[in-house]
């Protein structure tokens, strides 16, 4: 199963690298696109849920790393919950396998 990392730039200018066990992230996020924080969270939730499901189909158990990625994104996003104009930019995709 092809794995990937994707990089995000948060509203404060900090960057984070996230893991996905599947390329499905490319179906939900676009490099160079900036998303309002709630939209990014929703898209990430859909992508990580699908990625984990794909692992479960192939290996018989869900992907804990995909769910950890989602948790990290949700925690980071919570910092900007009160700022409706806050947005996150997708910087890059990097295929690992």
Secondary structure, 3 states (H helix, E strand, C coil): CCCEEEEEECCCCCEEEEEECCHHHHHCCCCCCEEEHHHHHHHHHHHHHHHHHHHHHHHCCCCHHHHHHHHHHHHHHHCCCCCCCCEEEEEEEEECC
